Amino acid sequence: MFVTLYELWLGQNNDPIYADEIFTPVGLITLLFSLALAALFYLILGRWKAIFYRTSHWIIALVIAGIFGYAYALWYALDATDAEETDSYMQGFGGVNLLYALIYFFVFSLLLKRFSIFAKRTPF
């Protein structure tokens, strides 16, 4: 599933290591991180005190998800390919993973916000 999602935007790479060893673990960890961050925002902070309910707090969490998505994809690809520096495909992979992290966090926000006490109307 993740191979198809990434190759949709990036195209196939000549190095099969991306499809075989990189796309699936990075996609899964990004998905789980976005779920955990949304759960933290809505189920823990959003039920704790009426402090973390503003849209600005939600945007900060969204930015954290995006930064994690980009940095984790680059780090994992560098480690798996044993490259010394990033190339354009890795940078593109990081950008696409950032985009997916933002989408995942947004979708999980829509699903989890109804379970919050103070952040029911965040981000809308």
Short mmCIF file of the C-alpha atoms (twelve columns), coordinates in Angstrom:
data_MODEL
# 
_entry.id   MODEL 
# 
loop_
_atom_site.group_PDB 
_atom_site.id 
_atom_site.type_symbol 
_atom_site.label_atom_id 
_atom_site.label_alt_id 
_atom_site.label_comp_id 
_atom_site.label_asym_id 
_atom_site.label_seq_id 
_atom_site.Cartn_x 
_atom_site.Cartn_y 
_atom_site.Cartn_z 
_atom_site.pdbx_PDB_model_num 
ATOM 1   C CA . MET A 1   0.000   0.000  0.000   1 
ATOM 2   C CA . PHE A 2   2.700   2.502  0.968   1 
ATOM 3   C CA . VAL A 3   4.796   1.655  -2.081  1 
ATOM 4   C CA . THR A 4   1.898   2.657  -4.318  1 
ATOM 5   C CA . LEU A 5   1.275   5.860  -2.350  1 
ATOM 6   C CA . TYR A 6   4.880   7.013  -2.612  1 
ATOM 7   C CA . GLU A 7   5.452   5.932  -6.198  1 
ATOM 8   C CA . LEU A 8   2.299   7.797  -7.198  1 
ATOM 9   C CA . TRP A 9   4.117   11.084 -6.474  1 
ATOM 10  C CA . LEU A 10  7.776   10.111 -6.853  1 
ATOM 11  C CA . GLY A 11  7.761   7.542  -9.630  1 
ATOM 12  C CA . GLN A 12  9.800   4.373  -9.471  1 
ATOM 13  C CA . ASN A 13  13.409  4.550  -8.424  1 
ATOM 14  C CA . ASN A 14  16.080  2.510  -10.187 1 
ATOM 15  C CA . ASP A 15  17.246  1.328  -6.778  1 
ATOM 16  C CA . PRO A 16  14.768  -1.339 -5.594  1 
ATOM 17  C CA . ILE A 17  15.698  -0.722 -1.947  1 
ATOM 18  C CA . TYR A 18  13.084  2.038  -1.748  1 
ATOM 19  C CA . ALA A 19  10.192  -0.239 -2.708  1 
ATOM 20  C CA . ASP A 20  11.565  -3.238 -0.821  1 
ATOM 21  C CA . GLU A 21  12.860  -1.761 2.433   1 
ATOM 22  C CA . ILE A 22  12.114  1.945  2.840   1 
ATOM 23  C CA . PHE A 23  8.585   2.922  1.807   1 
ATOM 24  C CA . THR A 24  6.615   0.521  4.017   1 
ATOM 25  C CA . PRO A 25  8.391   1.087  7.364   1 
ATOM 26  C CA . VAL A 26  8.547   4.848  6.884   1 
ATOM 27  C CA . GLY A 27  4.897   5.037  5.864   1 
ATOM 28  C CA . LEU A 28  3.788   2.898  8.795   1 
ATOM 29  C CA . ILE A 29  5.821   4.824  11.388  1 
ATOM 30  C CA . THR A 30  4.581   8.129  9.965   1 
ATOM 31  C CA . LEU A 31  0.991   6.911  10.168  1 
ATOM 32  C CA . LEU A 32  1.440   5.714  13.764  1 
ATOM 33  C CA . PHE A 33  3.230   8.916  14.817  1 
ATOM 34  C CA . SER A 34  0.432   11.049 13.378  1 
ATOM 35  C CA . LEU A 35  -2.146  8.921  15.196  1 
ATOM 36  C CA . ALA A 36  -0.223  9.174  18.469  1 
ATOM 37  C CA . LEU A 37  0.172   12.941 18.109  1 
ATOM 38  C CA . ALA A 38  -3.531  13.421 17.385  1 
ATOM 39  C CA . ALA A 39  -4.421  11.151 20.319  1 
ATOM 40  C CA . LEU A 40  -2.110  13.163 22.558  1 
ATOM 41  C CA . PHE A 41  -3.680  16.419 21.415  1 
ATOM 42  C CA . TYR A 42  -7.329  15.362 21.681  1 
ATOM 43  C CA . LEU A 43  -7.485  12.553 24.218  1 
ATOM 44  C CA . ILE A 44  -4.876  13.708 26.720  1 
ATOM 45  C CA . LEU A 45  -4.299  17.453 26.393  1 
ATOM 46  C CA . GLY A 46  -7.823  18.124 25.130  1 
ATOM 47  C CA . ARG A 47  -9.329  16.443 28.181  1 
ATOM 48  C CA . TRP A 48  -6.831  17.673 30.753  1 
ATOM 49  C CA . LYS A 49  -7.338  21.426 31.020  1 
ATOM 50  C CA . ALA A 50  -8.879  24.171 28.951  1 
ATOM 51  C CA . ILE A 51  -5.431  25.239 27.795  1 
ATOM 52  C CA . PHE A 52  -4.635  23.261 24.645  1 
ATOM 53  C CA . TYR A 53  -7.739  23.841 22.563  1 
ATOM 54  C CA . ARG A 54  -6.884  26.757 20.298  1 
ATOM 55  C CA . THR A 55  -6.262  26.493 16.594  1 
ATOM 56  C CA . SER A 56  -2.726  27.783 17.139  1 
ATOM 57  C CA . HIS A 57  -1.990  24.749 19.333  1 
ATOM 58  C CA . TRP A 58  -3.398  22.465 16.671  1 
ATOM 59  C CA . ILE A 59  -1.212  24.136 14.021  1 
ATOM 60  C CA . ILE A 60  1.843   23.586 16.212  1 
ATOM 61  C CA . ALA A 61  0.962   19.884 16.448  1 
ATOM 62  C CA . LEU A 62  0.441   19.796 12.673  1 
ATOM 63  C CA . VAL A 63  3.865   21.365 12.107  1 
ATOM 64  C CA . ILE A 64  5.429   18.820 14.487  1 
ATOM 65  C CA . ALA A 65  3.854   16.003 12.458  1 
ATOM 66  C CA . GLY A 66  5.207   17.499 9.230   1 
ATOM 67  C CA . ILE A 67  8.718   18.016 10.589  1 
ATOM 68  C CA . PHE A 68  8.770   14.468 11.897  1 
ATOM 69  C CA . GLY A 69  7.535   13.113 8.556   1 
ATOM 70  C CA . TYR A 70  10.228  14.912 6.596   1 
ATOM 71  C CA . ALA A 71  13.116  14.257 9.001   1 
ATOM 72  C CA . TYR A 72  12.268  10.612 9.601   1 
ATOM 73  C CA . ALA A 73  11.969  9.852  5.884   1 
ATOM 74  C CA . LEU A 74  15.348  11.449 5.165   1 
ATOM 75  C CA . TRP A 75  17.062  9.777  8.105   1 
ATOM 76  C CA . TYR A 76  15.650  6.337  7.283   1 
ATOM 77  C CA . ALA A 77  16.481  6.605  3.582   1 
ATOM 78  C CA . LEU A 78  20.033  7.757  4.321   1 
ATOM 79  C CA . ASP A 79  20.526  4.908  6.752   1 
ATOM 80  C CA . ALA A 80  19.001  2.221  4.518   1 
ATOM 81  C CA . THR A 81  20.866  3.243  1.363   1 
ATOM 82  C CA . ASP A 82  24.188  3.901  3.153   1 
ATOM 83  C CA . ALA A 83  24.458  7.172  1.255   1 
ATOM 84  C CA . GLU A 84  26.662  9.909  2.626   1 
ATOM 85  C CA . GLU A 85  24.342  12.732 1.644   1 
ATOM 86  C CA . THR A 86  20.836  13.150 0.338   1 
ATOM 87  C CA . ASP A 87  19.958  13.221 -3.322  1 
ATOM 88  C CA . SER A 88  16.960  14.701 -5.085  1 
ATOM 89  C CA . TYR A 89  14.923  11.496 -4.798  1 
ATOM 90  C CA . MET A 90  15.459  11.394 -1.036  1 
ATOM 91  C CA . GLN A 91  14.484  15.047 -0.723  1 
ATOM 92  C CA . GLY A 92  11.355  14.371 -2.749  1 
ATOM 93  C CA . PHE A 93  10.611  11.338 -0.598  1 
ATOM 94  C CA . GLY A 94  10.930  13.496 2.510   1 
ATOM 95  C CA . GLY A 95  8.587   16.083 1.018   1 
ATOM 96  C CA . VAL A 96  5.984   13.499 0.058   1 
ATOM 97  C CA . ASN A 97  6.211   11.908 3.501   1 
ATOM 98  C CA . LEU A 98  5.722   15.361 5.038   1 
ATOM 99  C CA . LEU A 99  2.578   15.755 2.953   1 
ATOM 100 C CA . TYR A 100 1.264   12.359 4.048   1 
ATOM 101 C CA . ALA A 101 2.030   13.136 7.713   1 
ATOM 102 C CA . LEU A 102 -0.052  16.315 7.432   1 
ATOM 103 C CA . ILE A 103 -2.910  14.443 5.772   1 
ATOM 104 C CA . TYR A 104 -2.836  11.650 8.354   1 
ATOM 105 C CA . PHE A 105 -2.838  14.122 11.246  1 
ATOM 106 C CA . PHE A 106 -5.736  16.040 9.723   1 
ATOM 107 C CA . VAL A 107 -7.806  12.888 9.212   1 
ATOM 108 C CA . PHE A 108 -7.064  11.612 12.717  1 
ATOM 109 C CA . SER A 109 -8.017  15.042 14.045  1 
ATOM 110 C CA . LEU A 110 -11.414 14.783 12.409  1 
ATOM 111 C CA . LEU A 111 -11.902 11.316 13.893  1 
ATOM 112 C CA . LEU A 112 -10.668 12.014 17.420  1 
ATOM 113 C CA . LYS A 113 -11.891 15.522 18.144  1 
ATOM 114 C CA . ARG A 114 -15.345 14.304 19.185  1 
ATOM 115 C CA . PHE A 115 -13.725 12.480 22.122  1 
ATOM 116 C CA . SER A 116 -12.117 15.639 23.480  1 
ATOM 117 C CA . ILE A 117 -13.688 17.807 26.139  1 
ATOM 118 C CA . PHE A 118 -12.055 21.164 25.450  1 
ATOM 119 C CA . ALA A 119 -10.823 20.754 21.874  1 
ATOM 120 C CA . LYS A 120 -14.068 19.547 20.244  1 
ATOM 121 C CA . ARG A 121 -14.101 22.469 17.828  1 
ATOM 122 C CA . THR A 122 -10.404 22.532 17.022  1 
ATOM 123 C CA . PRO A 123 -9.349  23.090 14.229  1 
ATOM 124 C CA . PHE A 124 -12.764 24.311 13.023  1 
# 
